[in-house]
Amino acid sequence: MRDLMAITARPEVISLAGGLPDTATFPPRTFAAQMTKIAQESSAQALQYGPTEGFEETKDCILEVMGAEGMLPDPDDVLVTTGGQQAIDLVAKSLIDPGDVVVCEAPTYPGAVPVFCSYEAEVIQVATDEDGMRVDELEALLERLRGEGRRPKFIYSIPTFQNPGGMTLSLERRRRLVELARHHEVLIAEDNPYGLLRYGGEPLPPLYHLDGGDYVIYLGTFSKILSPGIRLGWAVAPPPVMEKMVLGKQAADLCTSTLTQYFVREYFAERRWLEYVGSLIDIYRARRNAMVEALERFFPPDASWTVPEGGLFVWATLPPYIDTTDLLAKALREDVAFVPGAAAFIDGSSGSHSMRLNFSASDEDVLREGVRRIGRVIDEQMTLFQTITGEHPVPRPPAHADEEAEQAPNVLPLRRRAEG
Amino acid sequence: MKVAVLKGGRSLERGVSLRSGARVEDALEALGHDVLPVDAGADLVAVLTAEKPDAAFVALHGPGGEDGTVQELLEILRIPYTGPGVAACVRCMDKVLAKHEMRAAGIPTPDFVAFNDTAFREFGAAQALGEIERTLGVPLIVKPARGGSSLGVKLVASADEVPEALVSAFSYDDRVLLERRIEGRELAASVLGEDALPIVEAIPKGDAFDFEARYEIGRTEYHCPAELDADVAAAVQEVALATFRALGCSGFARVDLILAADGPQVLEVNAIPGLTDTSLLPMAAEAAGMRFEQLVERMLELATERPLTAPLA
């Protein structure tokens, strides 16, 4: 699958496969002004090494971001990292001994599993539904492991606007999850890259807030609210874990980029970061809506998908006879790409009828065209399956059919943003 | 010598091809050649026309690069190229065609039937599936006729899984084949020039039909030379050479077989086998005492010895 993904990078491919925020929304002038100011006022310092833990000023910015979701950690518990990915790596590096159990959601962030595996963890996935992780199944798992004299090193969870599933852990389950961690004395690594990107519904307290930071290690990032290119993330952990993470960080890269920490400091000093997040929310909400509308129009009636209240992804599930890895091969011939669901599962076979679709990186026209193309290859697969088995398709609601017949000839050649 | 290394392309095996190409480039440079790396795209003919290389090293995999298309262009441009010629590439790429050729030449290959999607769409081939399943038995293998690296290949354990597997295989090609599952040892017998190289045995860990297992270190164990009795090894190499000749190959190729209880059965021939650091042909060459550079030099030599076949004005 890694090889299939290698060809999604062709420029003519509409990629709904990435997890990219739209950095074209960040005003170049603001960027230029801040970088100029840094060059003029703090050139020597900005070009120098910095402390391994990160600058106090960066931590102030982090406290602001966490404060916006109701959290108030002790700055001494904060470690500035090179992106959220390094935060995941440092947690794994600090905690995992070969053979240790790490629990995560099914599906989970495909970029986390290789990290846990590289430290030779045994990764166990717990099922999810529309309210996030099945905490009852987690409880059963913890009990079973306890019977075997084992205890997971930590539970990795993306409770809010999950990647790739798009769902959010309900308040009741959040409370229960934190209780379970306490009861079983198991750490939780709460990964929250998208929490502030909410397009609807009521905000829910992060696990870190509910637990007070005793059993929850919090992982955050500026990637989705500002820029992934600056590679700036963070971890908040209790002192014994933090000490190990700092040592790990020192070994990995001594310190996080000083230059980008200066950039964030300057940017936050303008006091407009929440306004920018607000503008992202408006843009991404419209894109999510466009994607969901396109799915309703172009995907078969027996497909289903999450309608996320935030974040960057929709998780769509197709009829069980369609393998999305094979579908991707066909979709690439139509110059459109997505992430096959199997990538988000350890066993490589679950999730083979699902796909992750990103809506943040493309504008509405591109999203519609991408979904239309995927819909077309799905239709071809379904027709073929029905021809082979003699089964008949679930008929499309007539309103949709009419609309499509009317509008299909009007589908315009894709307008590429680079030209516009 | 100025050598163009053709790699990448649009095929699904682009990633593997880039790795093969990069390794070949390093070897050619070490050998003192003037290397021209070419990511095969819309400007391929323009680049080759402008640069006029003395030879082309074809490190492309899958449709376009391995099916005779690029080979035909190289013939027209009169650039000698590595690997089999046009006709052999056409035969090797299409497993159905290859199996018919093997049958005609008396080379053992597992029983099979092949369909294109028209058979289902227009002629009601679905009605014949029951009969096919009875003839071939289950489990059986479903695979696209043209496709590489086991993409779209499914092991079907029971008849009711056949339609889903067909849909998967049709994602890669408009023709698919259903093949009898032969139990046995998985062997790869490579041919270089006129010679059979030592045999490689693949011992997969877990799922035997997995694209990633083939290219990721540690997912499959390889033994070379395979532990075989001398007479069995000789018989396997003889079948590989016979297959190579029957399909009209020249230069090199890799013949994949199953060693069943009653002897070898040929599955397919790879006209442009992988040349990555986990690939089987380089492994076989190494077992024969050839370093990778020597292998690359020999491939190039075979390319320049072979006459071009395109008509002259």
Interface residues (C-beta under 8 A of the other chain):
Chain A: M1 R2 D3 L4 A6 I7 R10 P320 Y321 I322 D323 D326 L327 A329 K330 L332 G348 Q381 L384 F385 T387 I388 T389 G390
Chain B: R10 L12 E13 R14 G15 V16 L18 D117 F120 R121 A126 L129 S149 L151 G152 V162 P163 E164 L166 V167 S168 A169 F170 S171 Y172 D207 D210 F211 E212 Y215
